[in-house]
Amino acid sequence: MRLCIAQTDPIRGDIRRNLETLDRLCEQAVLAGADLLALPELALTGYNIFAQLDVLADDGTLQRQVAELARRHGLFLLFGVAQRHVDGSLRNSAVLIGEDGTTLASYHKRHLWDEEARHFTPGEALCVVETRLGRLGLMICYDNEFPEMARALAQSGAQVILSPTANMLPNAERQILQIRARAIDNQCFVACINRAGREDNLHYCGHSLVAGPDGEVIGQLGTQTGTLMIDIDLQRIAESQRHQHYLKDLRPPTRPQS
């Protein structure tokens, strides 16, 4: 699988222009031979949109527009979006679209950070989806900081965990350490798709990266916008598990006897 990470700086509230940027990114990704293009958390609206959620939350229109881009370019697309559900609740979601424009998965962020908890309903279900590229697991940003999330996804069969993110300074080093740890602990690939730029007092730290099943950094961006192209060889998972197989050898902890 050839993964293209797009570390973007979306124009807050301007969905039309952000979709135009996505169209151009799709063209670049296809020219580079990518199978999947992944974008950050709330990638097409901006992250700090809490005062505008009534206007910017997606009722399905934006998802259909992204699906049409995926179909037209023949490209898997992963993007973050604020979804409005039929009951009126809002979810911070990561949506995976197939190369034919079909929605393959819609994951709702389980761990809500700071002001998110005032506006979004937390998700409950884990998300692992079988594709021709492999078994893909989804997380979002703050989920990265809970080892149980990646472990549960790996135990559910995820070979590649993808996490759209909107992480801020001064958290770049912590982000790198956490993504590497999630990968080595579960002997899978973990990709963090962070964003760049500023919104008000929020300064996003970039440093999107992909870590392999031995915890090594396969590729990483800096603080500015840009793309990162990574070839993911799933055979490396079996190679990593040859000498130690953490998921197979794991003995779940038990409560101490009183």
Secondary structure, DSSP 8 states (H G I E B T S, - for coil): -EEEEEE----TT-HHHHHHHHHHHHHHHHHTT-SEEE--TTTTT-S--GGGHHHHSBSSHHHHHHHHHHHHHT-EEEEEEEEE-TTS-EEEEEEEE-TTS-EEEEEE-SS--TTHHHH--------EEEETTEEEEE--GGGGG-HHHHHHHHHTT-SEEEEE---BTT-HHHHHHHHHHHHHHHTSEEEEE---SEETTEEB----EEE-TTS-EEEE--SS-EEEEEE--THHHHHHTTT--HHHH---------
